[in-house]
């Protein structure tokens, strides 16, 4: 009979002794996997330009009840999306696939087909 090396037995014992982490119950929007959100990267200057352009052209909306704006969240159907402004697409072609909304003074870039939030830009950026 072959014996397990002591290091493996120690590792198995530690794995069994590790405490289980319990998380608080969250709303469906909070349980979205941010890793599943479309990946989008813009420089600080690009983010500032997007915020300035969209905040001037889009009406600011209150967040729907129970919805928290965050990357990876699914935007509720009641929130209207606008296409990315042509001037921004000309400056940043990588922004073309996204739609935009202004919620709680935050510019939200959204993947239109899935309505998943890809990027949230605030005025402080």
C-alpha positions, 0 to 999 in steps of 0.5 A: 500500500502506498502512503500519501506524502505528508505535505498532501495530507497537510494540504487536505487537512487545511482545505477541510478546516478552511471556514466557509464564507457566507455572503449577504443576499443581494438583488439580481442586479448585484449578482451579475458577474462583472467578468462577463461584462464586455471589456472596454478600456478608455484613457482618462481623457477619452472617458472625460470626453465621453462624459462631457459629450453624453452629459450635454446631450442626454437627459439625466434619469433616476435609477429604476427602483432596485437597480444599482448602476455597476459594470456587469449589471443588466440595464432594465428595459424601462431605461432608454438607450441612445446610440453612441454620438457620431462625433465620439465614434469618429474620435474613438471607433472602439466606442461604436458598438455601445449605446449610452444612457445618463443615470444618476449623473453617471454616463453608462455605456451599454452593450445594446443586445444584452443591455449589460453595462460595460462602463460607468463614467462619473463627473469626477473622472 
